[in-house]
Amino acid sequence: MADDKKYEYSVNEMPPIGHLVLSAFQHVLIMVVAIGIPIIFSGQLNETPAFTASLVTFSMLASGIGSIIQALRLPYLGSGYLCPNLCGPSYLSLSLSAAWIGGLPLMRGITIVAGIIEMFLAPVIQKLKSVFPIYIVGLVVALVGISIIQISVTSFFGLTLQGDAIRSIDIFIGAVSLLIMVFCNVWGKGFVKIYCLIIGIFSGWLLALILIPEYWQNLVSVKNSPLFAMPQFSTLLNPITFHFNLMIPLIVIAIGSTLKTFGNLLAAQKMSEPELNEVNFVPIRNGIVADGLATTISGLLGSMAVDTSSSNIGLAGATKVLSRWISVVAGTIFIVLAFFPMLTNALAHIPKPVLGASLIFSGCFMICAGLIQMLNENWDQRKTFVVGIALFFGLSTAFLPSLYARAPKLIQTFFTDPLPTTTILAVILNQVFNLDILYKKLRKRD
């Protein structure tokens, strides 16, 4: 085992088979949360249960393939970090627009192009080393955790739709689940500490089954699902189309998704290789290429676009289990689960408050790890205004979405989400506020 002060299992270490499978299953429990994205998508289109099942299956296949590719560290492909893929919300709105305009063929087309754009952006990210000083890297890592606040807190309160009523019992279940995870992680030893998330999820699930009859009824209804089912591979022969009038919003969203992946990979690198004094952009570049390829594969399969998972990275940091082989096994388990609808449906019925607790637990580590890295440098007024102004406007996109919906098109293009907006502003402001230093350096050369 590696040094306990740094990690239980290091990034290249192969855990014993039992720990490998159980740790992978712990990550699968978080990945299952993303099954809700294709279900929401199908519901918005009023599609049939058969279409929904097929979309979930192919989305799981794409997520599993992406998780494996990301971890294997092939030549020019894959970061080699524990950074699984899942269906993220980044492309949901544009995918819905495409499906309303041109059906599944157009959705497949924009997803494929989005992945290609991300792969083309990967070398550009590597060349931007000078514009990402350590404090901005820390800011990006913190924002990766901040980006899951909305989905984690709404789930913690048991909400599915915006107008749903909040029940005290859901809050109680979420709070108990979260406290169990935290207690196991802080005061637990060995098995209890490493598998704090599994212990918390199943304890919270059992509590929900005891206190709320509907959770038990939902779980019992799973028996009507087939144990094994083959995906409808015939759908792969369906046409693929593309409309160039969607190109501009697609580029903007692809850039935002690339920046999110960049932030996730930065966080994964910081946790996996804490001895690095500066960012190693080679695995970051290769990881972005892998994420773009996974997005393209999801389009070819006809699934929802996949993305790297912030929550899984947070879990790895919290448990100090960072072996990339866990991502390979988790991806394999996710692929296998795609062929077993009964098991998938059972995991999909984990109570929302319990899932929300698991996301909050994972996100805490991401936010604090980023803040520690950001504030670890000598601070000055320039950094105060770079970070402060970027956060003011970046976070305002989450607090005031209706305001930006009324803003000019140019503003709407770049002010979309806290992570990409804050990152772009921080990079620009860092350059602007340090122009005098650059000027002095150029004068000295002369």
C-alpha positions in Angstrom: 0.0 0.0 0.0 1.1 3.6 -0.6 1.8 6.1 2.1 -1.3 6.5 4.2 -0.7 10.3 4.4 -1.2 10.6 0.7 -3.4 7.7 -0.5 -4.6 4.2 0.1 -4.0 3.1 -3.5 -1.9 5.3 -5.8 -2.9 6.1 -9.4 -0.9 3.3 -11.0 -1.3 0.7 -8.2 -3.5 -2.3 -8.8 -5.5 -3.0 -5.6 -6.3 -6.6 -4.6 -9.2 -8.0 -6.6 -11.8 -7.6 -3.8 -10.9 -4.0 -3.1 -10.8 -3.3 -6.9 -14.3 -4.6 -7.5 -15.8 -3.1 -4.4 -14.2 0.3 -5.0 -15.3 0.2 -8.6 -18.9 -0.6 -7.5 -18.7 2.4 -5.1 -18.0 4.6 -8.1 -20.7 2.9 -10.1 -23.3 4.0 -7.5 -22.4 7.6 -8.3 -22.4 7.0 -12.0 -26.0 5.6 -11.8 -27.2 9.0 -10.8 -26.6 10.1 -14.4 -29.2 7.6 -15.7 -31.7 10.3 -14.9 -30.5 12.5 -17.8 -31.6 10.2 -20.7 -34.9 9.5 -18.8 -35.5 13.3 -18.5 -34.7 13.7 -22.2 -37.1 10.9 -23.2 -39.8 12.4 -21.0 -39.4 15.8 -22.6 -40.0 14.2 -26.0 -42.9 12.1 -24.8 -41.1 9.0 -26.1 -42.1 5.3 -25.5 -40.7 3.2 -22.7 -38.9 1.1 -25.3 -37.1 4.2 -26.6 -36.2 5.3 -23.1 -34.8 1.9 -22.2 -32.7 1.9 -25.4 -31.4 5.4 -24.8 -30.4 4.5 -21.2 -28.7 1.3 -22.4 -26.6 3.1 -25.1 -25.8 5.9 -22.7 -24.5 3.4 -20.2 -22.4 1.7 -22.9 -20.9 5.1 -23.9 -20.2 6.0 -20.3 -18.5 2.7 -19.7 -16.4 2.9 -22.8 -15.4 6.5 -22.0 -14.4 5.5 -18.4 -12.1 2.8 -19.7 -10.5 4.9 -22.4 -9.8 7.7 -20.0 -8.0 5.5 -17.5 -5.9 3.3 -19.8 -3.3 5.9 -20.8 -2.9 4.8 -24.4 -0.5 6.8 -26.8 -2.0 10.3 -27.1 -5.3 9.1 -25.6 -6.4 9.0 -22.0 -5.2 10.9 -19.0 -4.4 7.7 -17.0 -6.4 9.1 -14.0 -9.4 7.8 -12.1 -11.9 10.0 -13.9 -15.0 8.1 -15.0 -17.5 9.2 -17.7 -21.2 9.7 -17.3 -24.1 11.5 -18.9 -23.8 15.1 -17.9 -26.3 17.9 -18.3 -23.9 20.0 -20.4 -25.5 19.0 -23.8 -29.0 18.3 -22.5 -30.7 21.6 -23.7 -29.0 21.6 -27.1 -29.7 17.9 -27.5 -33.4 18.6 -26.8 -33.5 21.4 -29.3 -31.9 19.2 -31.9 -34.3 16.4 -31.2 -37.3 18.7 -31.6 -35.9 20.1 -34.9 -34.6 16.9 -36.5 -35.3 14.0 -34.2 -32.6 11.5 -33.1 -30.6 11.7 -36.4 -29.9 15.4 -35.7 -29.1 14.8 -32.0 -26.6 12.1 -33.0 -25.1 14.5 -35.5 -24.5 17.4 -33.1 -23.1 15.0 -30.5 -20.5 13.6 -32.9 -19.5 17.1 -34.0 -19.2 18.2 -30.3 -16.8 15.4 -29.6 -14.7 16.3 -32.7 -14.6 20.0 -31.6 -13.4 18.9 -28.1 -10.6 16.7 -29.6 -9.5 19.7 -31.8 -9.4 21.9 -28.7 -7.2 19.5 -26.7 -3.8 20.7 -28.2 -4.9 24.4 -27.7 -5.4 23.7 -24.0 -1.8 22.4 -23.8 -0.4 25.6 -25.3 -2.2 27.7 -22.7 0.1 26.8 -19.9 1.2 30.4 -19.3 -2.4 31.6 -18.8 -3.2 29.1 -16.0 -1.1 30.0 -13.0 -1.5 27.8 -9.9 -4.1 30.1 -8.2 -6.4 29.9 -11.3 -5.9 26.2 -11.5 -7.1 26.0 -7.8 -10.1 28.2 -8.7 -11.1 25.9 -11.6 -10.8 22.8 -9.3 -13.0 24.5 -6.7 -15.6 25.4 -9.4 -15.8 21.8 -10.5 -17.2 21.0 -7.0 -19.4 24.2 -7.0 -20.8 23.1 -10.4 -22.7 20.1 -8.8 -24.3 22.2 -6.0 -27.6 22.6 -7.8 -28.2 18.9 -8.6 -26.8 17.7 -5.3 -28.9 20.0 -3.1 -32.1 19.5 -5.0 -31.6 15.8 -4.8 -30.8 16.0 -1.1 -34.2 17.7 -0.5 -35.9 14.9 -2.6 -36.9 17.1 -5.5 -37.5 15.9 -9.0 -39.3 18.9 -10.5 -38.9 22.6 -9.5 -42.4 22.8 -8.0 -42.2 19.6 -5.9 -43.0 19.9 -2.2 -40.2 19.4 0.3 -40.8 16.7 2.9 -39.2 16.7 6.3 -38.7 12.9 6.1 -36.6 13.3 2.9 -34.4 15.9 4.6 -34.0 13.5 7.6 -33.0 10.6 5.3 -30.5 12.8 3.4 -29.0 14.2 6.6 -28.6 10.8 8.2 -27.0 9.4 5.0 -24.5 12.3 4.8 -23.6 12.1 8.5 -22.9 8.4 8.2 -20.6 9.0 5.2 -18.8 11.8 7.0 -18.4 9.8 10.3 -17.1 6.7 8.4 -14.6 8.9 6.5 -13.4 10.9 9.4 -13.3 8.4 12.3 -13.4 5.1 10.4 -10.4 2.9 9.8 -9.5 0.6 6.9 -12.6 -0.9 5.3 -15.0 1.5 6.9 -13.0 4.6 5.8 -12.4 3.4 2.2 -16.1 2.3 1.6 -17.7 5.1 3.5 -19.9 6.0 0.5 -21.3 2.4 0.1 -22.0 2.2 3.8 -23.8 5.6 3.8 -25.8 4.9 0.6 -27.1 1.5 1.7 -27.7 2.7 5.3 -29.7 5.7 3.9 -31.5 3.4 1.4 -32.5 1.0 4.2 -33.8 3.9 6.4 -35.9 5.2 3.4 -37.4 1.7 2.8 -38.4 1.5 6.5 -39.8 5.1 6.8 -41.4 5.7 3.4 -43.6 3.0 1.8 -43.3 4.4 -1.7 -39.6 3.6 -1.9 -40.3 0.0 -1.1 -43.1 -0.1 -3.7 -40.7 1.3 -6.3 -38.1 -1.3 -5.5 -40.7 -4.1 -5.7 -41.9 -2.9 -9.1 -38.4 -3.7 -10.5 -39.3 -7.4 -10.6 -41.4 -6.6 -13.7 -38.2 -5.6 -15.6 -36.4 -8.3 -17.6 -33.3 -9.6 -16.0 -31.3 -9.6 -19.3 -32.0 -7.7 -22.5 -29.9 -7.1 -25.6 -29.6 -3.4 -26.8 -31.4 -2.6 -30.1 -28.2 -2.5 -32.2 -30.4 -2.0 -35.3 -30.8 1.6 -34.3 -27.1 2.2 -35.1 -28.1 2.0 -38.8 -30.4 5.0 -38.4 -29.3 8.1 -40.4 -27.2 10.9 -38.9 -27.9 14.5 -39.9 -26.5 18.0 -39.1 -27.8 21.6 -39.3 -25.1 24.3 -39.6 -27.4 26.8 -38.0 -26.7 25.0 -34.7 -23.0 25.4 -35.1 -22.4 28.5 -33.0 -24.3 27.3 -29.9 -22.7 23.9 -30.3 -19.2 25.4 -30.4 -19.9 27.5 -27.2 -21.3 24.4 -25.4 -18.3 22.3 -26.6 -15.9 24.9 -25.3 -17.7 24.9 -21.9 -17.7 21.1 -21.8 -13.9 21.1 -22.6 -13.2 23.6 -19.8 -15.2 21.4 -17.4 -13.2 18.3 -18.4 -10.1 20.4 -18.1 -11.1 21.3 -14.5 -11.9 17.7 -13.7 -8.6 16.4 -15.0 -6.7 19.2 -13.2 -8.4 18.0 -9.9 -7.6 14.4 -10.7 -4.0 15.2 -11.4 -3.7 17.2 -8.2 -5.0 14.3 -6.1 -3.1 11.6 -8.0 0.2 13.3 -8.2 0.5 15.8 -5.3 4.3 15.9 -5.7 3.9 17.9 -9.0 4.9 21.5 -8.5 3.2 22.6 -11.7 0.6 21.2 -14.0 1.6 18.5 -16.4 -0.4 19.4 -19.5 0.4 16.2 -21.5 -2.1 13.9 -19.6 -4.6 16.7 -19.5 -4.4 17.0 -23.3 -4.7 13.3 -23.7 -7.6 13.2 -21.3 -9.5 15.9 -23.2 -8.9 13.9 -26.4 -10.3 10.8 -24.7 -13.4 12.7 -23.5 -14.0 14.1 -27.0 -13.7 10.6 -28.4 -16.2 9.3 -25.8 -18.6 12.0 -26.8 -18.2 11.1 -30.5 -18.8 7.4 -29.6 -22.0 8.4 -27.7 -23.2 10.2 -30.8 -22.5 7.1 -33.0 -24.3 4.9 -30.6 -27.3 7.3 -30.5 -26.9 8.0 -26.8 -26.8 11.1 -24.7 -23.4 12.9 -24.7 -21.1 11.7 -22.0 -18.7 13.8 -19.9 -16.1 13.4 -17.1 -17.6 13.1 -13.6 -16.7 15.7 -10.9 -18.4 13.6 -8.2 -16.3 10.5 -8.9 -13.1 12.5 -8.6 -14.3 14.0 -5.4 -15.0 10.5 -4.1 -11.5 9.3 -5.0 -10.0 12.3 -3.2 -12.2 11.7 -0.1 -11.3 8.0 0.2 -7.7 8.4 -1.0 -8.3 5.5 -3.4 -6.9 6.8 -6.7 -6.0 3.7 -8.7 -6.9 4.3 -12.4 -7.7 0.6 -12.7 -10.8 1.2 -10.6 -12.1 3.4 -13.4 -11.5 0.5 -15.9 -13.4 -1.9 -13.7 -16.2 0.6 -13.0 -16.5 1.2 -16.8 -16.7 -2.5 -17.3 -19.4 -3.0 -14.6 -21.4 -0.2 -16.2 -21.2 -1.8 -19.6 -22.3 -5.2 -18.1 -25.2 -3.5 -16.2 -26.5 -2.1 -19.5 -27.5 -5.6 -20.4 -29.3 -6.2 -17.1 -32.3 -3.8 -16.9 -33.5 -5.3 -13.6 -30.3 -4.5 -11.8 -30.1 -1.0 -13.5 -33.6 -0.2 -12.5 -33.0 -1.3 -8.9 -30.0 1.0 -8.6 -31.9 3.8 -10.3 -34.4 3.6 -7.4 -31.9 4.7 -4.8 -33.7 7.5 -2.9 -32.9 11.0 -4.2 -32.0 12.3 -0.7 -29.4 9.5 -0.4 -28.0 10.3 -3.8 -27.9 14.0 -3.0 -26.0 13.2 0.2 -23.4 11.2 -1.8 -22.9 14.1 -4.2 -22.5 16.7 -1.4 -20.0 14.4 0.3 -17.9 14.1 -2.9 -18.3 17.8 -3.8 -16.9 19.0 -0.4 -13.5 17.6 -1.1 -13.4 19.2 -4.6 -14.3 22.6 -3.4 -11.9 22.6 -0.4 -9.0 21.0 -2.4 -9.3 23.8 -5.0 -9.5 26.6 -2.3 -6.4 25.2 -0.5 -4.5 25.1 -3.8 -5.7 28.6 -4.7 -4.8 30.2 -1.4 -1.5 28.4 -1.0 0.3 31.1 -3.0 1.3 34.5 -1.8 -1.8 36.6 -2.2 -2.0 40.2 -3.5 -4.6 42.7 -4.7 -4.3 41.6 -8.4 -5.4 38.1 -7.5 -8.2 39.4 -5.3 -9.7 41.2 -8.2 -9.1 38.5 -10.7 -10.8 35.9 -8.5 -13.4 38.2 -7.1 -14.7 39.7 -10.3 -14.6 36.3 -12.1 -16.6 34.7 -9.3 -19.1 37.6 -9.1 -20.1 37.2 -12.8 -19.5 33.5 -13.0 -21.7 32.6 -10.1 -24.3 35.1 -11.2 -25.1 32.8 -14.2 -26.5 30.3 -11.7 -28.1 32.8 -9.4 -29.7 34.9 -12.1 -30.4 32.7 -15.2 -33.5 34.8 -16.2 -31.3 37.9 -16.3 -28.9 36.4 -18.9 -31.9 35.1 -20.9 -32.7 38.7 -21.6 -29.1 39.8 -22.2 -27.7 40.5 -25.7 -26.7 37.4 -27.7 -23.0 38.0 -27.3 -23.4 38.0 -23.5 -25.5 34.9 -23.6 -22.9 33.1 -25.6 -20.2 33.4 -22.9 -22.2 33.7 -19.7 -23.7 30.3 -19.7 -22.5 28.4 -16.5 -20.4 29.2 -13.5 -17.4 27.0 -14.4 -16.7 28.1 -18.0 -17.7 31.7 -17.4 -15.5 32.1 -14.3 -12.6 30.3 -16.0 -12.7 32.5 -19.1 -13.0 35.7 -17.1 -10.2 34.7 -14.7 -7.8 33.9 -17.5 -8.6 37.2 -19.3 -8.5 39.4 -16.1 -5.2 37.7 -15.0 -3.6 38.8 -18.3 -5.1 42.4 -18.2 -4.2 43.0 -14.5 -0.6 41.9 -15.1 0.1 43.9 -18.3 2.4 46.2 -16.4 4.6 43.2 -15.3 4.7 41.9 -18.8 5.7 45.3 -20.1 8.5 45.6 -17.6 9.8 42.1 -18.6 9.8 43.2 -22.3 11.7 46.4 -21.4 14.4 44.4 -19.6 14.9 42.2 -22.7 15.4 45.3 -24.8 
